[in-house]
Amino acid sequence: MANQTLTGTNASYLLSSSLYTLTNLGVVGSGSIPIGLTFTGTGDTIGNSGTITGSSFGVSASSRLSVTNSGTGSSINGSGASGTGIRLAAGGDVTNLTGGIIGGYIGISAGGGAGTVVNAGQILVPHTAANAMAIGLSAGGTVTNRAGGLIGGAHGVQITGGAGSVVNLGQINSDYGPPSSIGVYLSNGGQVVNGAAGGTVSTAAILGYAQAVLFGAAGGAGTVVNYGSIYGQGQSAVLMLTNGTVINGASGATGAEIWVGAAAVIDIAGVGTVTNYGTIRVAGGGEPPRRGSAFSCAMLGRSVTSAPRRRSQAITAASTARTTTPSSPAAR
């Protein structure tokens, strides 16, 4: 495998070799150049400890690529009005270390193959632009947001075209964007884990103006496991358009909370199971809890289990191991 290091200022760079490792210690591209770094070979790797900028793409690859943004002072940016920080047209892997910044109208875009993103820094896009997205994986994939990591914008994480997995130990924030803003969207099913078990509560948070977590109807069932905070401001905190399971907290994380500013806290259109050890509540002008719970009546078959805690929570201690009679969607 060949290696090359870039230093100083470079207008742009094209790498057509395969199995190549490129290290950037300087400045590549600018806001007046369409693409900062272009990769056309296969099996390439880029390590960035400098700055990479392009008006359309900071980094663009036509084959699978592995990218590491190496921390404080390192940035990859698509600076144009619709620019993308990193585009992986055949899938690939992105690791953004602590202090690293990836930005654009879209932060990271991967398609044509599964994408994997690990973030401990910041992946930020505009909150006010309707379709701005921090991470978009269109062939399935995995996103891990480590403790201290921030993913933010009008839309946080979107995984389509295959099952998705999101593990969040930091913050995914789409709370103050357009009314359609979603924190995490998995169109084909999968799993969202927010926080880690242990102690009373995790500091991990997923926030969305419309929904914090949305599962589409294109694929399999969805699962949400929450040890931190999940908040939906305008609609549901968790919306599943097919079958799903929600587990809020655990015996070692009773401070876990799922809450909403309006509408139903948890809305499952198909067969759903909700197990609550923490708090599920409606704040402000939200839809009142139904039958002592805070769940939408759209569920076709619903099992609700709550660990005994204080009666002020959305599911009271008296609701332990309770199965409710499903209501029709027309009753909503």
C-alpha positions, 0 to 999 in steps of 0.5 A, a space after each residue: 500500500 502506497 502512502 503520501 502526505 500533503 502539507 502546505 496549501 493545495 488547490 485541490 487533489 485527485 487520487 486515482 490509485 488504489 489501496 492508497 493511504 493519504 494523510 493531510 496535514 495542511 489545507 486542501 481546497 477552498 470555497 471557490 473550488 468544487 471538490 477538495 479531495 477526489 478519490 477514484 481508486 478502490 480501498 483508499 484511506 484518508 487521514 485528515 489533520 488539517 482542513 479540507 474544503 470544497 463548495 460541492 464536496 470536501 471529500 468525494 469518493 466513487 469507490 469505497 473509502 475510509 476517512 478519519 478526521 483526526 481531532 482538534 483543528 481538523 475539519 472537512 466541509 462542503 461550503 456551498 449552499 448545498 455542499 456535502 462535507 464527505 460523499 461516499 458514492 460506494 459506501 465506506 467508513 468515517 471516524 470523526 475524533 474528538 475536536 474534529 468538525 464535519 459540516 456542509 448542507 449535508 455532513 456525511 452522505 453514503 450510498 451504493 454500499 453500507 456506511 459506518 460513522 463513528 463520531 466523537 467530535 461535531 457533525 453539524 449542518 444548518 438547523 433552519 434549512 428544511 433538507 439539511 442533514 448531518 448524516 445520510 446513509 442510503 444503503 443501510 448502515 451504522 452510526 455510533 455517536 460517542 460520549 461528548 459527540 454532537 450531531 446536529 441540524 435540521 435532520 440528525 441521522 437518516 438511514 434508508 435502503 437497508 436496516 439501520 443501527 444508531 448508538 448514541 452516547 452524546 447528543 443528536 439534536 434536531 430540536 430547533 429546526 423546521 417543523 419536519 425536523 427528525 433526530 433519527 430516521 430509520 426507514 427500513 427498521 433497525 435499532 436505536 440505543 440511547 445511552 448506556 445502562 448503569 447509574 441512575 440516568 445517562 446524559 445521552 439525548 436525542 431531540 427532534 422538532 417533529 419526532 426524536 425517533 422515527 421508524 418508516 414502514 419500508 422494512 422490519 420492526 424497530 427497537 428503541 432502548 433508552 437510558 437517557 432522554 428522548 424528546 419530541 417537541 412537536 409530534 411524537 417522541 417515538 413514532 413507529 409506522 410498523 411493529 416495534 418495541 420500546 424499552 425505557 430505562 433499566 433497573 440501573 437507569 431509572 432516570 431514563 425519560 421519554 417525553 413530548 411537548 405535544 401529541 402522543 409520546 410513543 406512537 406505534 402503528 402496528 403491534 407494539 411492546 413498551 416496557 418502562 422503568 423510568 418516566 414517560 410523560 407529556 409536557 405543555 400542551 401535549 396529548 393527555 395520557 390514555 388509560 393511565 399511559 402516554 401511548 397512542 391508541 393506534 397500536 393494534 396489539 399492545 403490551 405495557 409493562 412498568 416497573 414500580 416507581 412513583 405514581 406521578 410518572 406517566 405509567 403508574 406503579 399500578 400498571 405493572 404487567 398490564 395488557 391493554 385493549 387495542 383501540 382503532 386508529 379512528 379513535 385517535 
